[in-house]
């Protein structure tokens, strides 16, 4: 690519993205339009879209690496049922439904219909994940369901490539590896990447961190991403999947935030170039020859996928509005369809004309997603009803942001106010807000676990961010809050010991068990009522607090509530004797 082409691509992309951002249509559509204008179908200013797409696909690779950095192995394990349950159901149901639609509307053979229809069941990871990130919803239950489906779609590339190879009519294709070999390669590659991450990559970053060379850290980060992607690609597997696994392996290291910051600029630029290349490859001639089929099938694809995903969402317990939002968000075709169509052409299953037509359908469906999300916003949002036009929080320079204004949050807020601190209180229950207003308290409406809303509430200037909700926030959310608002101390209302254990390694200043202090207070009052002396009550309190702290330390160190199970009666008696000697040593 010469300087003139680079200038044209960046210039068109800049103008188009600015225009579409201002119109509220998102950057993805801007990049697609810029590519279409630059491509051979309109102004023909830049050639070589296919070559540019090969390089720009690194944007997808880096996107999956960054996503992997945000998912620790423990969190990924917790999501396994959604990934392999909901994800598998979506891929299978949508792929087969679209295949059946192709068979019904065209004269294609079963093999050709499968080669075209199954890839159309996949959605665009490169489009959906940035949309979730920009909206601050990637770590929400909705975002996790969407990501689980997208991750399984990436995993499904392996069996889909295997299926295309098995159906191949090209004699030369028979020389490739069998399906069971590809599966074996995938397992070996994943295990190899995990071992490399622990034995090579982590020590490498530790060494570089000690040297303090930022440029070398950037080089090492890019090397890690590209090397992991290359390993998978060289085995005929998904390069993006390799990068994702590498990201997960580094998610629980001290270098996660530094890696994410180093990769982010490259990811954003290359991902934009990928969509520009997709726009350049859009065959407007094929659309012009069969406009009704292309547009009609794109609409049908969106409708079929939305309906199926909506049904799956309802099955897993989502509200109908949430299920509809999930269906619309994942209704488009994805970038991996282009990869699989190339494979299908090499296997002599489909002609180049068919690949062009259905490639145009994929592109149109991707372009339609921002419009669909905007057009259905009022339908997808929960009805206001009694919550109509609730006031969202604003940055008033408060010292503390209190998330959750129930019985716990009220006591916290009022105590802070009594000490002269200003607070911004947020709650997502309209009834709670109304009750608070009856007693003269100002509470704003919103979901305080959303990063954009915390920023809007003044989290960047606050000294304290306090989560007082009934549901204990996840460790990943706390890490994100700390990263976004490093100057704020984070306090969390925990439900039980498990909450303290799970959040012990996060940046939270303190996790308070909600009933711990009140339970001790009740016991002390009971002892007093039956005539136990004040000194004995203090001694009993000290003994229990010390034993509880020692047990909690063991559980935190082991990361398991059962880690202190081996503490026998003799050990407890020994700690009690120590507490007798020094009842005030509560550390």
N, C-alpha and C positions, 0 to 999 in steps of 0.2 A: 504494500500500500504506500503510494507516494504522498508527499506533503499536500498536494492539491486535493486528493481524495480524502485525506484526513481532515483537511480544512472544511470541505463540503459536508462530510458526515457530521462533524462536531457542530458546525454552524446550523445545519438543518435540524439536528437533534435538539440543540439549545433553544431555537425559536419555537419548535413544535411542542417541546415539553413545557416551556414557559406558558405557551398559549393554552394547552390542555390543563395544566395545573390551575391556571387562573379560572378556567371554566369548570373546575371541579371534577374533571374526567380522569385524572391520574396520569402518571408519567408513562405507563406502559403503552397506552393508546397513542401518546405523542410520539414515542419511538417508532411504533408501527407505521404511523402516517408519514413520518420523516423518511423511513426506509422505502415506502411505496413511491414517494415523490422522487427519490434518488434513483430508484431502480429502472430497469429497461422498459417497463410498461408505461412510464410517465415521461420524465425528463431525461432519463438514461444518462445521468451525470457520473455515476459510479458503477463499475462492473466488478465481477468477482465476488458476488454475495456468498456463494458456497464456501469459498476460501476464508472469507471473513467470519462466517458462521462457525467454522471449525475452531478459530481462535476465540471467538466471542463465547463459545460454549463453556469456556473457563469461568464465565460469570455464574453459570448454573452450579458448576463444581464448587466455587467459592461460597455461593449462597448456602449450599448444603453443609459446607464445613462450618460456617458461622452458626447455622441452626444446630449442628451437632455440639458446638461449644456451649450452647445454652441448655443442653440436655445431659445431665449426669447419667451414668449407667443406672443408678438407683431409680431415677425418675423415668427413664426409658423402660425399665422393667415394670414399673407401676403401670405404664401405659400399654403393656403387651396385649391385654384383652381387646383394647380399642384398635390397636394396630392390626392384629391378626383376626379379629372378629369383624368389626365394622369395616376395616380396610378391605379384607377379603370379600365381604359381601358386596361392597360397592363395585370393586373391580369386576367381579364375576357377573353381577346382575346387569350393570351398565354395559359391559362389553358384549354379553350375549344378547341383550335387548337391541343394541345398535346393529349387531350382526344380523339378527332376525329382520330388522327394518330394511337393511340393505338387500337381503334376499327377496323380500316382498316387493321392493321398488325397482330392482334392477335384474338383469339377466346374469349376474355374476355366479360363478361356481361357489360351492361351499368353502373351498380353500381360499378363494379370493375374498369372499365376504368376511371370513374370519381374520384374514391378514389386514383388512381395512377396518372392520368393526371393533375388534378387541383393542387396538390402539386408541380408537376414538373414545373408549370407556375411561381412558386416563385423562387427568386434568393437568393444568399448567402450574407446576410447582413454582416456576420462575415468576409467574404473575400473582398467584394467590398468596404466597408467603410474604412478599413485600407489602401487599395490601393489609394483611393481618398485623404486620409489624408497625406500619405507619398508623394504624388505628389503635395500637396498644392492646390488641386482643389475642396475641399469640400465646400468652400464658394463661388465658382464661379457659374454662371448660369448653366453650365453643371453639376457641382456637386450637385446643389440644385435640378435639375430635377431627377438625379439618386437617391438622398436621398428621394425625395418625393415618388418615386415609391417604394423604399425599405420600407419606413414607412407605406405606404398603405398595402404592403404585410404583414407586421407584424400585422396590424389591421385586415387583412383578415383571420388570423388564427382562430378568433372567429367564423365567419360564416362557415369556412371549417370544423372545429370540429363539429359544429352543424349539418352540412350536413351529415358527416360521421355517427353521432349518429342517424340521421333520417333514414338513409338507412340500419342501423344495422340489421343483421340477428341473433344476439346473444340475447336470451331472457333476460339475466341478464342486458343487456345494456338498456333495457326499463325502468329500475329503475332510471336512471340518469336524470338530469334536462332537461326540454324541451328547444328548441332553444330560445323561447321568454324569458325564465328564464335566460339563459346565457347572452342574450343581456341586460336584466335588471340588472343582476349582474355586467356587464361591466360598465354600466352607474353609478351605485351606487359606484363601486370601484374607478372609475376615480374621481368622486366628492369627495369621502372620502379621496383620496390621495391629492387632491388639498387643502382641508380643513386642513388635517394633516400637509401639507407643510407650510401653512401660520400660523396655530395656535400652532403647536407643534415643527416642525423641525427647523424653522427659530429662534424661541426663544431659542431652545436648542443650536444651533450653536452660537448664540449671547452670551449665558452664557459661553460656552466653550472658545470662543474667548477672553472673558474677563479674564478667568483664565490663558490663555497662555500655556495650556498643549497640545503640539503637538500630543503626543501619544493618548490622549483622543479624539482629533479631528479626527485622523485616525479611531479609533474605532467607533465614531459617523458616519463617512462617510460610513464605511462598513455596519453598522447597518441600515442606511437609504436605501442603495441599496438592501440589502437582505430582509429587512422588506417589502419594496414596491413590490419586486418580489414575496415574499411569499403570500402577500394578493391576487395578481392576480392568482397565481398558485393554491392556495387553492380553488379558485372559478372556476377552470377549464379553466382559460384564459392564455394568454401569459405572462410569468414572465418577459420577456424582455420589453414588453409594459409597465408594471408597473414601472420598473426601468426608462424607458424613461420619463414617466410622472413626476416622482419624480425629474429627472434632469431638466426638463423644469421649474418646480415650483421653483427650486433654481437657475435658470439661471440668473436672474436679481438681485441676492443678492451679497453682498460684499465677500461672501465666495466661489464664483464660481471657481476662479483660484486655491485656496487652495484645494478645493475638487477634482478638476481635477488632481492636482499634487499628491494627496494622493492615488487616485484610480488607476492611470495610471499603476504603477508597477504590481498590482494585475491583472488588465485587460489584460496586455500583456502576463503574464505568463499563466493565465487560458485560454486565447484564444488560445495560442499555444498548450496547453494540449488538448483542444477540438479537434483541427485538428489532433493531434497525435492519439486520440481515434477514430476519423473517419477513419484514415488510418488503424488502427488496426482492425476495424470492416469490412474493405473492403473484401468481399468474393471473393477471387481470384479463388476459386473452381467453383463458379457460372460463372465467366468470362471464365474460361477454358472450361467449358461444352458448353457454347453458346457464343464463342468469337465474332462471326460475328454479332450476334444480339446485344450484349452489346455494342460493339464498334460502330456498325452501328447506333444504336438508340441514342447513346450519340452524334454522329455527327449530326444526324437528329434533335435532341433536340436543339442543338446549332444553327443549320441553321434556324429552324422554329422560335425560339425566337428572333434571330437576325433580321430576315426579318420583323417580326411583330413590334418589337420595333423601327426598322429603319423607318417603315411606320408611326408609331405614332409620332416619332421625327420630321419627315417632316411635319406632320399635324400641330404641334405646332410651326412651324417656324424655326426649326433648319436647319443648312446647312447639305448637304448630308454627309459630312465627320463627323460632330458632331453627327448626327443621327446614323451613322455606328458605331462610337466609343461607343455610349450609348448602342446600340444593342449588341455589342460584350462584353462589360463590364458586362451586365446583362444576358448573354446568358446561364449561368450555372444553374444547379439545386441548391437548397439551403438546409441549415441544418434543416429547419423546415419540409422538406420532411420526414426525419427520424422519427420525432415526429408523423406526420400524418400517416405514414405507420404503426407505432405501434398501433395507434388508429384504423386503418382499419383492422389490424389483429385481435384485440380484438373484433371488430364488425363482424368478420367472413366474411369480404368482399373480402379479398385477402389471399392467402396462404403465409407461411413463405418463400417459394422458390421465389415467385414473389417479396416479399419485399426485399430479398437479391439481386436479379437481378437488380431491379430498384434502390436499394441503391447503387449498384456498378456503375450504369449509372450516378447517381448524383455525386458520387465521381470522376469518370473520367471526367465529364464535368467541375467540379471545378478545377481539375488538369490541364485541357486544357486552362483555362482562361489566365494565365500568358503567355503561348506560343502564344496564339492568339493575345494578346495585343502587344507583341514584333514583331510578324510576320507581323502585319498590320500597324505598326507605320508609315511607309512612306506613306501608303495610307490614313490613318486617319488625318495626319497632313496637314494643309492648304498648298497648293502648294507655293513654294518659289517664282517662277517667278522672278519679279523684286526684290523680297526680298531674293534672294538666299544667303544662308550662311551669313546672317546678324550677325554681331558680338554681342555676348551676353555680358552683363555687367560683370565686374570683380571688386574685392575689391581693390580699389586704395587708400583707406584711406581718401576718400573725407569727407568734413565737412557736406555736404548736399546731399541727394538723392532726385532728382526732378522727379516725375512721371508725364509724359505728357509734351511735348515740342511744344505745339501750341502757339497761340498768347499770352495766359496768362502765360504759363510756360516759354516762352522765356524772358518775362519782369522780372519775378521772378529770373530766373537764371542769367541774365545779371546784375541785381542789386546786387545779392549776390557776383558775381565775382568782381564787382566794389569795394566791401568792402573787397576784398582779400580772400574770402572763396572759397575753392575748391568744385566742384560739380560733381556728376555723374547723367547725364540726361538719362531718359528711355522713349521710345515711341514705340507704336506698329504699327504705320503707316509708311510704308517704304517710301512713298512720302515725309512725313514730315522730315524723317531722311536725305533723299537726299537733300532737300532744305537747311536744317541746315548745311550740309557738304559744300554746295556751298558757304556759308558765313563763313566757317571756324570753325563751332561749332561741337564738337564730341557728338553724341547722340547714345546710344546703343538701340538695338532692343529687345523688350520683353514686356510682360504683367506685369506692375509694381504692380498689385494687388495680384500677386502670392507670397506667403511667401518665397518659395525657391529662387525666382529671386531677391527679396529684400535682402535676406541674401547674395546671390552671389554678389550683387552690393555694399555690405559693410554696410548694415543697422545696424549691430551690433556695428560698430564703429562710425557711423554718429551721429552728434549732432542734425540734422534736417532731417525729412522725410516729403516731401511736395507733396501733391496730387493736381496736377494742371490740371487734365483731365476734359473733357467736362461732363462726368458722375460723379456725386458726389458719393463717395464710401459709402457703407452701414456701419451702426454702428457696426455690428458684425466684419467686416474687420478691422475697426479702433481698436477695442478691441484686436483683435488677433495681430495686428502690435505692439500695445503698450506692450502686454505680451511678444512678441518675442524680441522686442528691447526697453526695458524700459528706456534706457538712451537717447533716441532720442525724441525731441519735435516734435509733429505732427501738421502740418498746412494743412488746406483743403480749396480748392476752392469750395464754395457752389453755387448752382444755384440761390436759392431764400430764402425767409424766412423759408420755409418748411425744407430746408436743415439744417439751423441753429437750428431749433427746434428739428429735428430728431437726430442731433449729439451733442446736448447740454450736455447730460449726459455721453458722451464718454470721453476718455482720451485725446482728441484733445486739443492742446493748444489754437487753434483759428480756427474758420470757417469764411472765408471772402466771403461775397456776391459779386459775380463777377461784378455787375454793380452798386453797391451802391455808391462807392466813385466817379465813373465817372459821375453818374447822378447828384450828388450834385455839382460836379465841373462844369458841364454844366449849371446848374441852376444859380450858382454864376456868371458865365461869362455872362449869359443872363441878370441878374439883373444889372451888371456893364454896359452893353451895352445900357441900357435904362435910365441910369443916376442915379441909386440908389447909395447912398454913401457907402463907404467901411465899416463904422461902422454899417449901417443898414444891409448890406450883412452879416457881421459877426453875427449880432444879429439874423437874419433869419436862418442862418445855425445852430446856437446854439439852437434855439427854435425847429427846426425840429429834430436835432440829439437827444435832450433830450426826446421829445415826442416819437420818434421811439424806443429809448432804453427802455422807460417805457412800451411801448406796447409790445416790444419783451420779456421783463422780464415776463409780464403776460402770454404771449403765451407759453413761455418755461415752466413756472410753471404749466400751465394747460396741456401742451403737445399737444396743438391743435392750429392751426392758427386762429380758430374762438373764442379762449378763450378771446380775447380782444374786442369782438363784443359789449359788454355792455358799452364800453367806449363812452359815449354820447358826444354831442357837448359841453355841459356844462363842462364835465370833461376835454375835450381837451382845452377849453378856460381857465380853471383853471391852467392847466399845462403850457399853453402859458404865463399866467401872472407870474407864478413862474420863467419861463425862462427869462422873461423880467427883473425880479429883479436880477437874477444871471445868465447871459448868458454863463458864462465860466464854470459853474458847470455841466460838461458833464459826470463825473464819468465813 
